[in-house]
Amino acid sequence: MLEKLNSSDEDLIGKTALLVDDDARNIFALSSVLERRGMKVLTATTGHEAISLVESNPKIAVVLMDIMMPQMDGYQTIGAIRQNPAFARLPIIALTAKAMKGD
């Protein structure tokens, strides 16, 4: 089982991930993990910046999107990205600190 998990890292080598988060600590932590697995990492701190990066970097394989951002939140950013049919199948993983019902 461990061999299978380790071999899945090979699928990440050379792929590009876009991290979208307004908190530099989160970008640092996630970038470190992904880069150690051989991924190239692009970062954005706003929704507008993320949209621009997606449109100008066709090799982005996955987007890790913070939901709680000022001005344009993650939901709005995802909606804007999805308006372009070219990105309809781009994997976007939502990240949030909203863990409880009252958050």
Secondary structure, 3 states (H helix, E strand, C coil): CHHHHHHHHHCCCCCEEEEECCCHHHHHHHHHHHHHCCCEEEEECCHHHHHHHHHHCCCEEEEEEECCCCCCCHHHHHHHHHCCHHHCCCCEEEECCCCCCCC
